[in-house]
Amino acid sequence: MFSFLNIFKKKDVKKEEEAFALLKRASIISKKIAEESNDAKLKGLAFELKRSHDEAIKIFEEINYDMNKLDRYYIDTKNSLSGNYKKVESILNNFKNRIA
């Protein structure tokens, strides 16, 4: 019986590792966004960042991960020196408004 429970635990650990890998990827993309000067590339990075982040959050919700532990992984874009974050936010909001 206990070995059966371990299978689920191992699955959750693998999913957790996958979600953290997606968050790490989102962090790398975020650094690229801060340095990007081409608006077309910035738009692509914005959607890539959103996709990685959303997939990670979906996995965390699937395994009932404590979302309060994730606070340390978020970048505070409001205090960022790069104006590109505001552009990315605008790009994603415009896309969301177009769909709605």
FIZAKOL-782649 format. One record per residue: residue in three letters; x negated, y, z negated of N, C-alpha, C in turn. Coordinates in steps of 0.1 Angstrom, whole numbers. Example, Ala and Ser with C-alpha at 12.3 -4.5 7.8 and 13.67 -1.06 7.14 Angstrom:
<sites>
<site res="ALA" n_c1="-132" n_c2="-57" n_c3="-78" ca_c1="-123" ca_c2="-45" ca_c3="-78" c_c1="-132" c_c2="-33" c_c3="-78"/>
<site res="SER" n_c1="-128" n_c2="-22" n_c3="-71" ca_c1="-137" ca_c2="-11" ca_c3="-71" c_c1="-129" c_c2="0" c_c3="-79"/>
</sites>
This chain:
<sites>
<site res="MET" n_c1="-8" n_c2="-12" n_c3="0" ca_c1="0" ca_c2="0" ca_c3="0" c_c1="-9" c_c2="13" c_c3="0"/>
<site res="PHE" n_c1="-19" n_c2="13" n_c3="-8" ca_c1="-28" ca_c2="24" ca_c3="-9" c_c1="-35" c_c2="27" c_c3="4"/>
<site res="SER" n_c1="-39" n_c2="16" n_c3="11" ca_c1="-46" ca_c2="17" ca_c3="23" c_c1="-37" c_c2="24" c_c3="34"/>
<site res="PHE" n_c1="-24" n_c2="21" n_c3="33" ca_c1="-14" ca_c2="28" ca_c3="42" c_c1="-14" c_c2="43" c_c3="40"/>
<site res="LEU" n_c1="-14" n_c2="47" n_c3="27" ca_c1="-15" ca_c2="61" ca_c3="24" c_c1="-28" c_c2="68" c_c3="29"/>
<site res="ASN" n_c1="-39" n_c2="61" n_c3="28" ca_c1="-51" ca_c2="66" ca_c3="33" c_c1="-51" c_c2="69" c_c3="48"/>
<site res="ILE" n_c1="-44" n_c2="61" n_c3="55" ca_c1="-43" ca_c2="64" ca_c3="70" c_c1="-37" c_c2="77" c_c3="72"/>
<site res="PHE" n_c1="-26" n_c2="81" n_c3="65" ca_c1="-20" ca_c2="94" ca_c3="66" c_c1="-30" c_c2="105" c_c3="62"/>
<site res="LYS" n_c1="-37" n_c2="102" n_c3="51" ca_c1="-47" ca_c2="112" ca_c3="46" c_c1="-58" c_c2="115" c_c3="56"/>
<site res="LYS" n_c1="-63" n_c2="104" n_c3="62" ca_c1="-73" ca_c2="105" ca_c3="72" c_c1="-68" c_c2="113" c_c3="84"/>
<site res="LYS" n_c1="-56" n_c2="111" n_c3="88" ca_c1="-49" ca_c2="118" ca_c3="100" c_c1="-49" c_c2="133" c_c3="97"/>
<site res="ASP" n_c1="-44" n_c2="136" n_c3="84" ca_c1="-43" ca_c2="150" ca_c3="80" c_c1="-57" c_c2="157" c_c3="80"/>
<site res="VAL" n_c1="-67" n_c2="149" n_c3="76" ca_c1="-81" ca_c2="155" ca_c3="75" c_c1="-85" c_c2="158" c_c3="89"/>
<site res="LYS" n_c1="-83" n_c2="149" n_c3="99" ca_c1="-87" ca_c2="151" ca_c3="112" c_c1="-79" c_c2="163" c_c3="118"/>
<site res="LYS" n_c1="-66" n_c2="164" n_c3="115" ca_c1="-58" ca_c2="175" ca_c3="120" c_c1="-63" c_c2="189" c_c3="114"/>
<site res="GLU" n_c1="-67" n_c2="188" n_c3="101" ca_c1="-72" ca_c2="200" ca_c3="95" c_c1="-85" c_c2="204" c_c3="101"/>
<site res="GLU" n_c1="-94" n_c2="195" n_c3="104" ca_c1="-107" ca_c2="198" ca_c3="111" c_c1="-104" c_c2="204" c_c3="125"/>
<site res="GLU" n_c1="-94" n_c2="199" n_c3="132" ca_c1="-91" ca_c2="204" ca_c3="145" c_c1="-86" c_c2="218" c_c3="144"/>
<site res="ALA" n_c1="-77" n_c2="221" n_c3="134" ca_c1="-72" ca_c2="234" ca_c3="132" c_c1="-83" c_c2="244" c_c3="128"/>
<site res="PHE" n_c1="-92" n_c2="240" n_c3="120" ca_c1="-104" ca_c2="249" ca_c3="116" c_c1="-113" c_c2="251" c_c3="128"/>
<site res="ALA" n_c1="-114" n_c2="241" n_c3="137" ca_c1="-122" ca_c2="243" ca_c3="149" c_c1="-115" c_c2="254" c_c3="158"/>
<site res="LEU" n_c1="-102" n_c2="253" n_c3="159" ca_c1="-95" ca_c2="263" ca_c3="167" c_c1="-96" c_c2="277" c_c3="161"/>
<site res="LEU" n_c1="-96" n_c2="278" n_c3="147" ca_c1="-98" ca_c2="291" ca_c3="141" c_c1="-112" c_c2="296" c_c3="143"/>
<site res="LYS" n_c1="-122" n_c2="287" n_c3="143" ca_c1="-136" ca_c2="291" ca_c3="146" c_c1="-137" c_c2="296" c_c3="160"/>
<site res="ARG" n_c1="-130" n_c2="290" n_c3="170" ca_c1="-130" ca_c2="294" ca_c3="184" c_c1="-123" c_c2="308" c_c3="185"/>
<site res="ALA" n_c1="-113" n_c2="310" n_c3="177" ca_c1="-106" ca_c2="323" ca_c3="177" c_c1="-115" c_c2="334" c_c3="172"/>
<site res="SER" n_c1="-123" n_c2="330" n_c3="162" ca_c1="-133" ca_c2="340" ca_c3="157" c_c1="-144" c_c2="344" c_c3="167"/>
<site res="ILE" n_c1="-148" n_c2="334" n_c3="174" ca_c1="-158" ca_c2="336" ca_c3="185" c_c1="-152" c_c2="345" c_c3="196"/>
<site res="ILE" n_c1="-140" n_c2="342" n_c3="199" ca_c1="-133" ca_c2="350" ca_c3="209" c_c1="-131" c_c2="365" c_c3="204"/>
<site res="SER" n_c1="-128" n_c2="366" n_c3="192" ca_c1="-126" ca_c2="379" ca_c3="185" c_c1="-139" c_c2="387" c_c3="187"/>
<site res="LYS" n_c1="-150" n_c2="381" n_c3="185" ca_c1="-163" ca_c2="388" ca_c3="186" c_c1="-165" c_c2="392" c_c3="201"/>
<site res="LYS" n_c1="-161" n_c2="384" n_c3="210" ca_c1="-162" ca_c2="387" ca_c3="224" c_c1="-154" c_c2="399" c_c3="227"/>
<site res="ILE" n_c1="-142" n_c2="400" n_c3="221" ca_c1="-132" ca_c2="411" ca_c3="224" c_c1="-139" c_c2="424" c_c3="219"/>
<site res="ALA" n_c1="-145" n_c2="424" n_c3="208" ca_c1="-151" ca_c2="436" ca_c3="202" c_c1="-162" c_c2="442" c_c3="212"/>
<site res="GLU" n_c1="-168" n_c2="433" n_c3="220" ca_c1="-179" ca_c2="437" ca_c3="229" c_c1="-175" c_c2="439" c_c3="243"/>
<site res="GLU" n_c1="-163" n_c2="435" n_c3="247" ca_c1="-159" ca_c2="435" ca_c3="261" c_c1="-155" c_c2="449" c_c3="266"/>
<site res="SER" n_c1="-159" n_c2="452" n_c3="278" ca_c1="-156" ca_c2="465" ca_c3="283" c_c1="-147" c_c2="464" c_c3="295"/>
<site res="ASN" n_c1="-146" n_c2="453" n_c3="301" ca_c1="-137" ca_c2="450" ca_c3="313" c_c1="-123" c_c2="447" c_c3="308"/>
<site res="ASP" n_c1="-113" n_c2="456" n_c3="312" ca_c1="-99" ca_c2="454" ca_c3="308" c_c1="-93" c_c2="441" c_c3="313"/>
<site res="ALA" n_c1="-97" n_c2="436" n_c3="325" ca_c1="-91" ca_c2="424" ca_c3="330" c_c1="-96" c_c2="412" c_c3="321"/>
<site res="LYS" n_c1="-109" n_c2="412" n_c3="318" ca_c1="-114" ca_c2="401" ca_c3="309" c_c1="-108" c_c2="402" c_c3="295"/>
<site res="LEU" n_c1="-106" n_c2="415" n_c3="291" ca_c1="-100" ca_c2="417" ca_c3="277" c_c1="-86" c_c2="411" c_c3="276"/>
<site res="LYS" n_c1="-79" n_c2="412" n_c3="287" ca_c1="-65" ca_c2="406" ca_c3="287" c_c1="-66" c_c2="391" c_c3="286"/>
<site res="GLY" n_c1="-75" n_c2="385" n_c3="294" ca_c1="-77" ca_c2="370" ca_c3="293" c_c1="-81" c_c2="366" c_c3="279"/>
<site res="LEU" n_c1="-90" n_c2="373" n_c3="273" ca_c1="-95" ca_c2="370" ca_c3="260" c_c1="-83" c_c2="371" c_c3="249"/>
<site res="ALA" n_c1="-75" n_c2="381" n_c3="252" ca_c1="-64" ca_c2="383" ca_c3="242" c_c1="-55" c_c2="371" c_c3="242"/>
<site res="PHE" n_c1="-51" n_c2="366" n_c3="254" ca_c1="-42" ca_c2="354" ca_c3="255" c_c1="-49" c_c2="342" c_c3="249"/>
<site res="GLU" n_c1="-62" n_c2="341" n_c3="252" ca_c1="-70" ca_c2="329" ca_c3="247" c_c1="-71" c_c2="330" c_c3="231"/>
<site res="LEU" n_c1="-72" n_c2="341" n_c3="226" ca_c1="-73" ca_c2="343" ca_c3="211" c_c1="-59" c_c2="339" c_c3="205"/>
<site res="LYS" n_c1="-49" n_c2="344" n_c3="211" ca_c1="-35" ca_c2="341" ca_c3="206" c_c1="-32" c_c2="326" c_c3="207"/>
<site res="ARG" n_c1="-36" n_c2="320" n_c3="218" ca_c1="-33" ca_c2="306" ca_c3="220" c_c1="-41" c_c2="297" c_c3="209"/>
<site res="SER" n_c1="-54" n_c2="300" n_c3="207" ca_c1="-62" ca_c2="293" ca_c3="197" c_c1="-56" c_c2="295" c_c3="183"/>
<site res="HIS" n_c1="-53" n_c2="307" n_c3="180" ca_c1="-47" ca_c2="310" ca_c3="167" c_c1="-34" c_c2="303" c_c3="164"/>
<site res="ASP" n_c1="-25" n_c2="304" n_c3="174" ca_c1="-11" ca_c2="298" ca_c3="173" c_c1="-12" c_c2="283" c_c3="172"/>
<site res="GLU" n_c1="-21" n_c2="277" n_c3="179" ca_c1="-23" ca_c2="262" ca_c3="179" c_c1="-28" c_c2="258" c_c3="165"/>
<site res="ALA" n_c1="-37" n_c2="266" n_c3="159" ca_c1="-42" ca_c2="263" ca_c3="146" c_c1="-31" c_c2="264" c_c3="135"/>
<site res="ILE" n_c1="-24" n_c2="275" n_c3="136" ca_c1="-13" ca_c2="277" ca_c3="126" c_c1="-3" c_c2="266" c_c3="127"/>
<site res="LYS" n_c1="1" n_c2="262" n_c3="139" ca_c1="10" ca_c2="251" ca_c3="141" c_c1="5" c_c2="238" c_c3="135"/>
<site res="ILE" n_c1="-7" n_c2="235" n_c3="136" ca_c1="-13" ca_c2="223" ca_c3="130" c_c1="-12" c_c2="224" c_c3="115"/>
<site res="PHE" n_c1="-16" n_c2="235" n_c3="110" ca_c1="-16" ca_c2="237" ca_c3="95" c_c1="-2" c_c2="235" c_c3="90"/>
<site res="GLU" n_c1="8" n_c2="240" n_c3="97" ca_c1="22" ca_c2="239" ca_c3="93" c_c1="26" c_c2="224" c_c3="93"/>
<site res="GLU" n_c1="22" n_c2="217" n_c3="103" ca_c1="25" ca_c2="203" ca_c3="105" c_c1="20" c_c2="194" c_c3="93"/>
<site res="ILE" n_c1="8" n_c2="198" n_c3="88" ca_c1="3" ca_c2="190" ca_c3="77" c_c1="5" c_c2="196" c_c3="63"/>
<site res="ASN" n_c1="14" n_c2="206" n_c3="63" ca_c1="17" ca_c2="213" ca_c3="51" c_c1="5" c_c2="219" c_c3="43"/>
<site res="TYR" n_c1="-4" n_c2="225" n_c3="51" ca_c1="-16" ca_c2="231" ca_c3="45" c_c1="-12" c_c2="243" c_c3="38"/>
<site res="ASP" n_c1="-19" n_c2="246" n_c3="26" ca_c1="-16" ca_c2="258" ca_c3="19" c_c1="-21" c_c2="270" c_c3="26"/>
<site res="MET" n_c1="-12" n_c2="278" n_c3="32" ca_c1="-16" ca_c2="289" ca_c3="41" c_c1="-23" c_c2="300" c_c3="33"/>
<site res="ASN" n_c1="-21" n_c2="301" n_c3="20" ca_c1="-28" ca_c2="311" ca_c3="12" c_c1="-43" c_c2="309" c_c3="12"/>
<site res="LYS" n_c1="-48" n_c2="297" n_c3="15" ca_c1="-62" ca_c2="295" ca_c3="16" c_c1="-68" c_c2="300" c_c3="29"/>
<site res="LEU" n_c1="-60" n_c2="304" n_c3="38" ca_c1="-65" ca_c2="309" ca_c3="51" c_c1="-69" c_c2="323" c_c3="51"/>
<site res="ASP" n_c1="-65" n_c2="331" n_c3="41" ca_c1="-68" ca_c2="345" ca_c3="41" c_c1="-82" c_c2="348" c_c3="44"/>
<site res="ARG" n_c1="-91" n_c2="340" n_c3="39" ca_c1="-105" ca_c2="343" ca_c3="41" c_c1="-110" c_c2="341" c_c3="55"/>
<site res="TYR" n_c1="-102" n_c2="335" n_c3="64" ca_c1="-106" ca_c2="333" ca_c3="78" c_c1="-101" c_c2="344" c_c3="87"/>
<site res="TYR" n_c1="-93" n_c2="353" n_c3="82" ca_c1="-88" ca_c2="363" ca_c3="91" c_c1="-97" c_c2="375" c_c3="92"/>
<site res="ILE" n_c1="-97" n_c2="382" n_c3="103" ca_c1="-105" ca_c2="393" ca_c3="105" c_c1="-96" c_c2="405" c_c3="103"/>
<site res="ASP" n_c1="-100" n_c2="415" n_c3="96" ca_c1="-92" ca_c2="427" ca_c3="94" c_c1="-95" c_c2="437" c_c3="106"/>
<site res="THR" n_c1="-86" n_c2="436" n_c3="116" ca_c1="-87" ca_c2="444" ca_c3="128" c_c1="-84" c_c2="458" c_c3="126"/>
<site res="LYS" n_c1="-77" n_c2="462" n_c3="115" ca_c1="-74" ca_c2="476" ca_c3="113" c_c1="-86" c_c2="484" c_c3="108"/>
<site res="ASN" n_c1="-96" n_c2="477" n_c3="102" ca_c1="-108" ca_c2="484" ca_c3="98" c_c1="-119" c_c2="481" c_c3="108"/>
<site res="SER" n_c1="-117" n_c2="475" n_c3="119" ca_c1="-127" ca_c2="472" ca_c3="129" c_c1="-131" c_c2="485" c_c3="136"/>
<site res="LEU" n_c1="-144" n_c2="485" n_c3="140" ca_c1="-149" ca_c2="497" ca_c3="147" c_c1="-145" c_c2="497" c_c3="162"/>
<site res="SER" n_c1="-141" n_c2="485" n_c3="167" ca_c1="-138" ca_c2="484" ca_c3="181" c_c1="-124" c_c2="488" c_c3="184"/>
<site res="GLY" n_c1="-123" n_c2="496" n_c3="194" ca_c1="-109" ca_c2="500" ca_c3="199" c_c1="-103" c_c2="489" c_c3="207"/>
<site res="ASN" n_c1="-111" n_c2="479" n_c3="211" ca_c1="-105" ca_c2="468" ca_c3="219" c_c1="-95" c_c2="460" c_c3="211"/>
<site res="TYR" n_c1="-95" n_c2="460" n_c3="198" ca_c1="-85" ca_c2="452" ca_c3="191" c_c1="-71" c_c2="459" c_c3="192"/>
<site res="LYS" n_c1="-71" n_c2="472" n_c3="193" ca_c1="-58" ca_c2="479" ca_c3="195" c_c1="-53" c_c2="476" c_c3="210"/>
<site res="LYS" n_c1="-62" n_c2="475" n_c3="219" ca_c1="-59" ca_c2="472" ca_c3="233" c_c1="-53" c_c2="458" c_c3="233"/>
<site res="VAL" n_c1="-59" n_c2="449" n_c3="226" ca_c1="-54" ca_c2="435" ca_c3="226" c_c1="-40" c_c2="434" c_c3="219"/>
<site res="GLU" n_c1="-39" n_c2="441" n_c3="209" ca_c1="-26" ca_c2="442" ca_c3="202" c_c1="-15" c_c2="447" c_c3="212"/>
<site res="SER" n_c1="-19" n_c2="458" n_c3="219" ca_c1="-9" ca_c2="463" ca_c3="229" c_c1="-6" c_c2="454" c_c3="240"/>
<site res="ILE" n_c1="-16" n_c2="447" n_c3="245" ca_c1="-14" ca_c2="437" ca_c3="256" c_c1="-4" c_c2="426" c_c3="251"/>
<site res="LEU" n_c1="-7" n_c2="421" n_c3="239" ca_c1="2" ca_c2="410" ca_c3="234" c_c1="16" c_c2="415" c_c3="231"/>
<site res="ASN" n_c1="17" n_c2="427" n_c3="226" ca_c1="31" ca_c2="433" ca_c3="223" c_c1="38" c_c2="435" c_c3="236"/>
<site res="ASN" n_c1="31" n_c2="440" n_c3="246" ca_c1="38" ca_c2="443" ca_c3="259" c_c1="43" c_c2="429" c_c3="265"/>
<site res="PHE" n_c1="35" n_c2="419" n_c3="264" ca_c1="38" ca_c2="406" ca_c3="269" c_c1="50" c_c2="400" c_c3="262"/>
<site res="LYS" n_c1="50" n_c2="402" n_c3="248" ca_c1="61" ca_c2="397" ca_c3="240" c_c1="74" c_c2="404" c_c3="244"/>
<site res="ASN" n_c1="73" n_c2="417" n_c3="246" ca_c1="85" ca_c2="425" ca_c3="249" c_c1="90" c_c2="422" c_c3="263"/>
<site res="ARG" n_c1="81" n_c2="418" n_c3="272" ca_c1="86" ca_c2="415" ca_c3="286" c_c1="94" c_c2="401" c_c3="285"/>
<site res="ILE" n_c1="90" n_c2="392" n_c3="277" ca_c1="96" ca_c2="379" ca_c3="276" c_c1="110" c_c2="381" c_c3="269"/>
<site res="ALA" n_c1="110" n_c2="389" n_c3="259" ca_c1="122" ca_c2="390" ca_c3="251" c_c1="134" c_c2="397" c_c3="258"/>
</sites>
